[in-house]
């Protein structure tokens, strides 16, 4: 693996709920992303994936821990100091309907980061907008249309063009396909794959669809209740998951072969995900785990390397 473009060390993001309660959305999370690598992040709704992405992008201020980007600690930098960082790391948001200003044209939306950073003006600015529209599969004449004149997939392409406007090194894609039709999802993932391969971009790809994550990601991190419970190369994780929670996730992912699908056994987890406001002691998955024992409920397992490149947080290993 090459030198990491991103290092996250013991990152925490807590939210104060009222005067006496604290929601532990991201709790002691550590990982790295190499240059040109795509790290997929998966897990149930509410596990902290989006909060992790927004905290790494410094849209949220971390409670504690470190975020090191390009060898520079950006954890405590002010908004003014982060301006240069913003050029290198951009975000694609989940909802293509809510993430675009309805009062701005597509061209104005794409040009906004260019204007903020004073990168181009006049004809050069127009050429840049048209180039970005072409890059994401839209036409230059789309620049004068408003968001309501586009389909969901086209809106997401505008969001991708906006993220690419500053030639970033790193993109955090927060469930960029979850609100789109299946056929459009494939188009967007193929577009991101092409952009990653041609531009050598690094990605943090947050998603629910495990098949899309496998197609697009080099490595995958599995989150549960604010913590990463397993990280492994994509192929290895899908072929031989170690953590009981990962196994349950994989068993819920449909396979497009009726013979194989009908012969599989679905792992059904009992109970509900505990509240992140009051997480249980020990392993947070213990109350739903079929292999849990007393130690799991008293002591928290540490994320350790079980096989080369395959990390898991479980006392079974």
ABEGO torsion letter per residue (X at the ends): XBBBABBBBGBBBBBBBEAABBBBABBGBBBBBBBGBBBBBBEBBGAGAAAAAAAAAGABBBABEBBBBGGBBAAABBAAAAAAAAAABBBBBABAAAABBAABBAAAAAAAAAAAAGABBEAAAAAAAAAAAAAAGBBAAAAABBAAABBAAAAAAAAAAAAAAAGBABBBBBGAAAABBAAAAAAAAAAAAAAAAAAGBBBBBBBABAAAAAAABABBBBBBGGBBABBBBAAAAAABBABAAAAAAAAABBBABAAAAAABBBBBBBEBBBBAABBBBEBAAAAABAABBAAAAABBBBBBBABBGBBBBBAAX
